[in-house]
Amino acid sequence: MVKILVLLLLLATPLAAQEHETLSLELVLDPRDEAPMEGEMILATIRGIYRETITNEELKLRSMTDFDWTRLGQDEWTDQRVDGRMSRVFERRIAFFPKRAGTLEVLPIVHELEVPGDSGQRETVLVRSEPVRIEVVEKPARAEETWFPVRALEVSDTWDADAAQLEDGQGVTRRVVLRALGATPEMMPQQPALREPWLITFTPPEERDFQVTSQGPVTTLVWVWKLRPITGEPGVLPEVTIPYFDTEARTARAAILPAAPIGYASFGDNAAAGWRKDIGVGQAHIAVFSGATIIVVLLALRGRSGASSATLALRRKLHLKKQLRRLRKYAATEDIPRFRALAAHLLSSETITPPTRDHIALRPVDIFLFGSKSAQPALDLRSVLRDIEERLRTSSRHVGM
């Protein structure tokens, strides 16, 4: 019986110690004017006031159903005069992120301390904070999929070349950097897809960096696209909108990645050079040429209406053979950009079953074009050419090619 009483006394010691007036722990929320919304950062300080000699300590936060949390920097220990008495003050900054709306409760936080006992030996005491209730407001219903609450958002958008004035075959890299105060990496938006049928796009993995400050976590997200036009004709990448909620101003905002023209400078040069005000022929020549053109068009229309399906199939076959000769020429001369553009065109043609622009045979070419320059792999264009020709031969619409 005596042993049982001694065991119960030992188990009860930490619980009794937490009520000692020389040890106290509390969670202090930063003051704010409005209730937080779900997902919005809530800043707080865990503060302990101790008038005991502490030889070891460990702060314990349990996993919570209603909150995610992150620690903000190192713990701070200072000697301060509290209520007229010198005390050892412990402080830790912390950020909470509510997972839902409603009346939520931050569970008690436990600080495990080792202090000298009356007998001179170390004793372990557990100091607990009181639970803290927080009223959390629902996020706007229209922002269900794009809800991104932050205290501040910075966006930079840079290109490594003038995308509208590229040299023939040249690619360009677009780099967008987002820095968000009050957001964790998991909260950051997804990278938008910059894909157009006239553009080759390679998207390396995102870069993420996470830092902590006393005013909240700062997450840096880097998006990179490597772009190369397929044809010389210029196109325009559409505008991209990144919606977010400014928790300081309490209003919805949006960061804009502006629309961007992209294309080869030679297209504009050729168009300007090919335009002449005076074509250098007389009115008689123009009349004869116009008449001949009308006759040719009429004959072509008549021939089209009477052409058989066999004739059309033969024309397609001859056209494909001509394109394959061009593809073999590009492979022989190692003209990789034109090889990639023509190969993508052939594999995505409606005459191919099934049509595809991202065929596995083109992956070595994409890696060579958009991969790291310092570790660029060798490219065997002839092997890629064989794969493409085999794909075309086995197509159900080109049997007997």
Residue pairs with C-beta under 8 A, 6 or more apart in sequence:
13 123
13 125
14 124
14 125
14 126
15 126
17 23
17 123
17 125
17 126
17 127
18 125
18 126
18 127
18 128
20 125
22 50
22 51
22 52
23 48
23 49
23 50
23 51
23 52
23 113
23 125
23 127
24 48
24 49
24 50
24 127
25 46
25 47
25 48
25 49
25 109
25 111
25 127
25 128
25 129
26 46
26 47
26 48
26 129
26 130
27 44
27 45
27 46
27 47
27 106
27 109
27 129
27 130
27 132
28 44
28 45
28 46
28 47
29 42
29 43
29 44
29 132
29 134
30 42
30 43
30 44
30 45
34 250
35 135
35 136
35 137
36 42
36 98
36 134
36 136
36 137
36 247
37 101
37 136
37 137
37 138
37 139
37 149
37 245
37 247
38 98
38 99
38 100
38 101
38 136
38 137
38 138
38 139
39 97
39 98
39 99
39 139
39 147
39 149
39 187
40 97
40 98
40 149
40 182
40 245
40 247
41 95
41 96
41 97
41 149
41 150
41 151
41 182
41 183
41 216
41 217
41 247
42 95
42 96
42 97
42 98
42 134
43 72
43 93
43 94
43 95
43 215
43 216
44 93
44 94
44 95
44 96
44 106
45 91
45 92
45 93
45 94
46 59
46 90
46 91
46 92
46 94
46 109
46 129
47 89
47 90
47 91
48 89
48 90
48 91
48 111
48 127
49 82
49 87
49 88
49 89
49 90
50 87
50 88
50 89
50 90
50 113
50 127
51 85
51 86
51 87
51 88
52 88
52 113
52 115
52 116
53 115
53 116
54 88
54 113
54 114
54 115
55 114
55 115
55 116
55 122
56 113
56 114
56 122
57 90
57 111
57 112
57 113
57 114
58 111
58 112
59 75
59 92
59 109
59 110
59 111
59 112
60 109
60 110
60 111
60 112
61 69
61 94
61 109
62 107
64 106
64 107
65 99
66 98
66 99
66 100
66 104
66 105
67 96
67 97
67 98
67 99
67 104
67 106
68 96
68 97
68 99
68 184
69 94
69 95
69 96
69 97
70 94
70 95
70 97
70 184
70 212
70 217
71 92
71 93
71 94
71 212
72 92
72 93
72 94
72 95
72 212
72 213
72 214
72 216
72 217
73 93
73 212
73 213
73 214
75 90
75 91
75 92
76 90
76 91
76 92
77 88
77 89
77 90
78 88
78 89
78 91
79 86
79 87
79 88
79 89
80 86
80 87
80 89
81 87
82 89
90 111
93 214
95 182
95 216
95 217
96 106
96 134
97 184
97 187
98 104
98 134
98 136
100 136
101 136
101 137
101 138
101 139
102 135
102 136
103 133
103 134
103 135
103 136
104 133
104 134
104 135
104 136
105 131
105 132
105 133
105 134
106 131
106 132
106 133
106 134
107 131
108 128
108 129
108 130
108 131
109 128
109 129
110 126
110 127
110 128
110 129
111 126
111 127
111 128
112 124
112 125
112 126
112 127
113 124
113 125
113 126
113 127
114 122
114 123
114 124
114 125
115 122
115 123
115 125
116 122
116 123
117 123
139 147
139 149
139 245
140 147
140 252
143 243
143 245
143 252
146 189
146 243
147 245
148 180
148 183
148 187
148 188
148 189
148 242
148 243
148 244
148 245
149 182
149 183
149 244
149 245
149 247
150 180
150 181
150 182
150 183
150 187
150 244
150 245
150 246
150 247
151 181
151 182
151 215
151 216
151 246
151 247
151 248
152 180
152 181
152 182
152 246
152 248
153 178
153 179
153 180
153 181
153 244
153 246
153 253
153 255
154 177
154 178
154 179
154 180
155 176
155 177
155 178
155 179
155 242
155 255
155 257
156 176
156 177
157 174
157 175
157 176
157 257
157 258
158 174
158 175
158 176
159 172
159 173
159 174
159 175
159 260
160 172
160 173
160 175
161 170
161 172
161 173
163 172
163 174
163 227
163 260
163 261
163 262
163 263
164 234
164 260
164 261
164 262
164 263
164 265
165 265
166 172
166 229
166 262
166 263
166 264
166 265
167 264
167 265
167 266
168 232
168 264
168 266
168 337
169 228
169 335
169 336
169 337
169 338
170 228
170 264
171 200
171 226
171 227
171 228
171 369
171 370
172 226
172 227
172 228
172 262
173 224
173 225
173 226
173 227
174 194
174 224
174 225
174 227
174 260
175 222
175 223
175 224
176 222
176 223
176 224
176 257
177 220
177 221
177 222
177 223
178 188
178 189
178 220
178 221
178 222
178 223
178 242
178 255
179 218
179 219
179 220
179 221
180 187
180 188
180 218
180 219
180 221
180 244
181 213
181 215
181 216
181 217
181 218
182 216
182 217
182 247
183 217
183 219
184 210
184 217
184 219
185 208
185 210
185 219
185 221
187 219
188 208
188 219
188 221
189 221
189 242
191 203
191 206
191 223
192 223
192 240
192 257
193 201
193 203
194 201
194 203
194 225
194 227
194 237
194 240
195 201
196 235
196 237
197 348
197 357
198 229
198 230
198 231
198 233
198 235
199 227
199 228
199 229
199 230
199 235
199 237
199 262
200 227
200 228
200 229
200 230
200 340
200 341
200 344
200 366
200 369
200 370
201 225
201 226
201 227
202 225
202 226
202 227
202 366
202 369
202 370
203 224
203 225
203 226
204 224
204 226
206 221
206 222
206 223
207 220
207 221
207 222
207 224
208 219
208 220
208 221
208 222
209 219
209 220
210 217
210 218
210 219
210 220
211 217
211 218
211 219
211 220
212 218
226 369
226 370
227 262
228 337
228 340
228 369
228 370
229 235
229 262
229 263
229 264
230 340
230 341
230 344
230 345
231 341
232 263
232 264
232 266
232 267
232 270
233 263
233 267
234 261
234 262
234 263
234 264
234 267
234 268
235 261
235 262
235 263
236 259
236 260
236 261
236 262
237 259
237 260
237 261
237 262
238 259
239 256
239 257
239 258
239 259
240 256
240 257
241 254
241 255
241 256
241 257
242 254
242 255
242 256
242 257
243 252
243 253
243 254
244 252
244 253
244 254
244 255
245 251
245 252
245 253
246 252
246 253
281 289
316 351
317 398
317 401
320 346
320 351
320 392
320 398
320 401
321 401
323 342
323 345
323 346
324 346
324 389
324 392
326 342
327 339
327 342
327 343
327 346
327 385
327 388
328 385
329 335
330 336
330 338
330 339
330 342
330 381
331 339
331 381
331 382
331 384
331 385
334 381
336 365
336 368
336 369
336 379
336 381
337 369
339 365
339 381
339 384
340 362
340 365
340 366
340 369
343 361
343 362
343 365
343 384
343 388
344 357
344 362
346 352
346 388
346 392
347 355
347 356
347 357
347 359
347 361
347 362
347 388
347 391
348 355
348 356
348 357
349 355
351 395
351 397
351 398
352 391
352 392
352 395
352 397
352 398
353 395
353 396
353 397
359 388
359 391
360 387
361 384
361 387
361 388
361 391
362 384
364 377
364 379
364 380
364 383
364 384
365 379
365 381
365 384
367 377
368 376
368 377
368 379
371 377
392 398
392 401
393 401
